[in-house]
Amino acid sequence: MTGAGGFIGHHLVSDLKRRGHWVRGVDLKKPEYAPTDADEFALLDLRESGNCLQATQGVDTVYALAADMGGMGFISANHSQIFYNNALINLHTVEAARRNGAKRYLYSSSACVYPEFLQEEATATPLREEDACPAQPQDAYGWEKLMAERVCQYYGEDHGLDIRIARFHNIYGPLGTWEGGREKVPAALCRKIAIAKSTDNPEIEIWGDGEQTRSFCYIDDCVEGLRRLMESSHSEPINLGQNRMVTINELADIVAAVAGIPIVKKHVQGPMGVRGRNSDNTTLKRVLGWEPGITLEEGLGRTYSWIEQQVASQTD
């Protein structure tokens, strides 16, 4: 598994081990917040083709989760770096998997592949898989993800590699980045509200007017969806996310309720991304007979509790 030192990869490694699989994890770094459960962990720069050959040697299934990515602040400010690094990672990894004789290949894509012109209103219609073309992603991250999806499909057609493609919709939970600029909005809000609680200062900053909308999927549902996808025969891209859309203001209110404190929202300038985005789970339910079931309140409760502990440990 590439990206095994990251948030989703770390959780997925643990799930695969619980189900009795032998796992090699590969990343630039080991998981930051808990030890890996991988049988073998290799520190490799996957922008180098030789490292990708080493990473995929002797395995029949490749989970390609490695990416240079982060929250909206990072994505909107690092277009060339993101496209260059991720293109190299993805091209080298799928070719290495082919050369090493891997049978099945899962590519972790993103809801960022969807056209910006379908996401201009906060009340945007949920996005179906077929909406990705004609293409107009907002950022380089989305363009490269869409390109990599197509590359994987070509490898499936030309070389018989059994492809799976999951388009993640805002996955969140414990053991993920929560500070430093690469964190996503659920983690950022949990951190801000935990600090507000510990300092008795109820004011938290929110980028823009806070009325931009998203859906958020808890990590355990993400991992379960990946398991079901890999056990299916579905080789086309598929949404993997919740279909409950909330504003960022509402998200902050849910976290504040979990924390048990009132907050004062201070809206400031900052990158907001598309105005509205939600997942259409019609294909997910039809193909997998399942959809994510962990509520936003439950998932944020678990996430906030973990991030509050991280914040507290820095002030001890």
SVG drawing of the C-alpha trace seen along z (x, -y; Angstrom):
<svg xmlns="http://www.w3.org/2000/svg" viewBox="-30 -39 45 53">
<polyline fill="none" stroke="black" stroke-width="0.4" points="0.0,0.0 1.4,-3.4 0.5,-6.3 0.5,-4.0 2.0,-6.7 -1.0,-9.0 -4.4,-9.3 -6.5,-7.0 -3.6,-4.6 -2.8,-4.1 -6.4,-3.1 -6.7,-0.9 -3.5,1.0 -4.9,1.8 -8.2,3.0 -6.4,5.2 -4.3,6.7 -7.5,7.4 -8.8,9.3 -5.7,11.5 -3.8,10.0 -0.1,9.5 0.6,5.8 3.6,3.9 3.3,0.2 5.2,-2.4 5.5,-6.2 7.9,-9.0 7.2,-8.8 5.7,-6.4 2.3,-7.3 2.7,-10.2 0.3,-9.5 0.3,-5.7 2.6,-2.8 1.8,-1.1 0.3,2.4 2.0,3.2 4.1,6.4 6.7,4.5 7.1,0.7 9.4,-0.9 10.4,-4.6 10.5,-5.3 10.1,-8.4 7.5,-7.2 8.4,-9.9 11.2,-7.6 10.3,-4.7 12.8,-2.3 11.3,-2.9 7.8,-2.1 9.2,1.2 10.5,2.0 7.2,1.0 5.0,3.2 7.3,6.2 5.8,9.6 2.2,8.4 -1.0,9.3 -3.0,6.2 -1.9,2.6 -3.7,-0.1 -2.4,-3.4 -3.1,-6.1 0.1,-8.1 -0.4,-11.8 1.0,-15.3 -2.2,-16.9 -3.8,-18.8 -6.7,-21.1 -8.0,-24.0 -5.2,-26.4 -2.5,-24.0 -4.2,-22.8 -5.0,-26.4 -1.4,-27.6 0.7,-24.7 -0.6,-23.8 2.6,-23.0 4.1,-21.1 0.9,-19.0 0.5,-18.2 4.2,-17.3 4.6,-15.2 1.3,-13.3 1.7,-12.7 5.1,-11.1 3.8,-9.0 0.8,-7.7 2.4,-7.1 5.4,-5.2 3.2,-3.2 0.7,-1.8 3.5,-1.0 5.5,0.7 2.4,2.7 2.0,3.9 5.7,4.8 5.6,6.7 2.5,8.7 0.0,7.3 -3.6,8.5 -5.7,5.8 -5.1,2.0 -7.1,-0.4 -6.6,-4.1 -7.7,-6.7 -9.3,-9.5 -11.2,-12.6 -14.4,-14.5 -12.1,-17.3 -12.3,-15.8 -15.8,-17.2 -16.4,-20.3 -16.4,-23.6 -19.4,-24.7 -21.5,-22.1 -20.5,-23.4 -21.2,-27.1 -24.2,-27.2 -24.3,-26.1 -27.4,-24.1 -25.5,-22.2 -27.1,-19.0 -25.3,-15.9 -22.5,-14.8 -22.9,-11.6 -19.9,-9.7 -20.7,-10.5 -20.6,-14.3 -16.8,-14.3 -16.8,-14.9 -16.7,-17.4 -13.9,-18.2 -13.3,-21.4 -11.8,-20.7 -11.1,-23.7 -7.4,-23.0 -4.4,-21.1 -5.1,-18.5 -8.4,-17.7 -6.9,-17.8 -4.2,-15.3 -6.6,-13.0 -8.8,-12.9 -5.7,-12.2 -4.6,-9.4 -8.1,-7.8 -7.9,-7.7 -4.4,-6.3 -5.5,-3.5 -8.5,-2.7 -6.1,-2.5 -3.9,-0.1 -6.9,2.0 -7.9,2.0 -4.4,2.6 -2.9,4.9 -5.7,6.6 -5.0,4.9 -8.2,5.2 -8.9,1.6 -10.9,0.0 -11.3,-3.8 -12.8,-5.4 -13.6,-9.1 -13.3,-10.2 -15.6,-12.9 -14.0,-14.7 -12.8,-11.8 -12.2,-12.8 -11.4,-11.2 -8.8,-10.6 -5.1,-10.1 -5.1,-12.6 -3.3,-15.9 -4.9,-18.5 -2.4,-21.4 0.3,-22.9 -1.6,-24.0 -2.4,-20.7 -5.3,-19.8 -8.8,-19.7 -11.8,-21.6 -13.2,-19.1 -9.8,-18.8 -9.1,-22.5 -12.5,-23.3 -11.9,-20.7 -8.5,-22.2 -9.8,-25.8 -12.7,-24.9 -10.5,-22.8 -8.2,-25.8 -11.2,-28.1 -12.4,-25.8 -9.0,-25.6 -8.4,-29.4 -12.0,-30.6 -11.9,-32.6 -15.0,-31.6 -13.9,-33.3 -12.9,-31.1 -12.0,-32.0 -13.8,-30.7 -12.7,-31.3 -15.3,-33.2 -18.9,-33.5 -19.1,-29.9 -22.1,-29.2 -20.1,-27.0 -21.4,-23.4 -19.8,-19.9 -20.5,-16.4 -18.2,-14.6 -17.5,-10.9 -16.0,-9.3 -12.9,-7.2 -14.4,-3.9 -17.1,-4.2 -14.4,-5.0 -12.4,-1.8 -15.6,0.3 -16.5,-1.1 -13.0,-0.3 -13.3,3.3 -16.7,3.7 -15.4,2.1 -12.4,4.4 -14.7,7.4 -17.0,6.2 -16.4,6.4 -16.9,2.7 -14.1,1.2 -15.5,-2.3 -15.0,-5.3 -17.4,-5.4 -18.2,-8.0 -17.3,-7.1 -18.8,-9.6 -21.7,-10.7 -24.6,-12.4 -25.6,-14.8 -24.6,-18.3 -23.9,-20.9 -22.5,-24.5 -19.2,-25.1 -21.0,-27.3 -23.2,-24.3 -20.2,-22.1 -18.6,-24.5 -21.8,-24.5 -21.8,-20.7 -18.3,-20.6 -19.0,-23.3 -22.0,-21.2 -19.7,-18.2 -17.2,-20.3 -20.0,-21.7 -19.1,-25.4 -20.7,-28.4 -18.6,-29.9 -18.4,-33.2 -17.6,-32.9 -15.2,-35.4 -15.4,-35.3 -12.1,-36.1 -10.7,-36.0 -9.4,-32.7 -9.7,-30.1 -13.1,-28.4 -13.0,-26.1 -16.2,-25.4 -19.4,-26.8 -21.2,-23.6 -20.4,-19.8 -22.3,-16.7 -22.0,-13.0 -24.7,-11.2 -24.6,-7.7 -26.9,-6.0 -24.2,-4.0 -22.6,-3.2 -25.8,-1.7 -26.5,0.2 -23.0,1.7 -22.1,2.3 -25.6,2.6 -24.4,0.2 -23.7,-3.4 -21.9,-5.2 -23.9,-5.1 -21.9,-6.9 -23.6,-10.2 -21.7,-13.4 -22.4,-14.0 -21.0,-10.6 -17.9,-10.9 -17.1,-14.5 -17.5,-13.4 -14.8,-10.8 -12.6,-13.2 -13.0,-16.1 -12.1,-13.9 -8.9,-12.8 -7.9,-16.3 -8.7,-17.8 -6.2,-15.4 -3.6,-16.5 -4.1,-20.1 -4.0,-19.4 -0.7,-17.4 0.9,-20.5 0.1,-22.7 1.0,-20.3"/>
</svg>
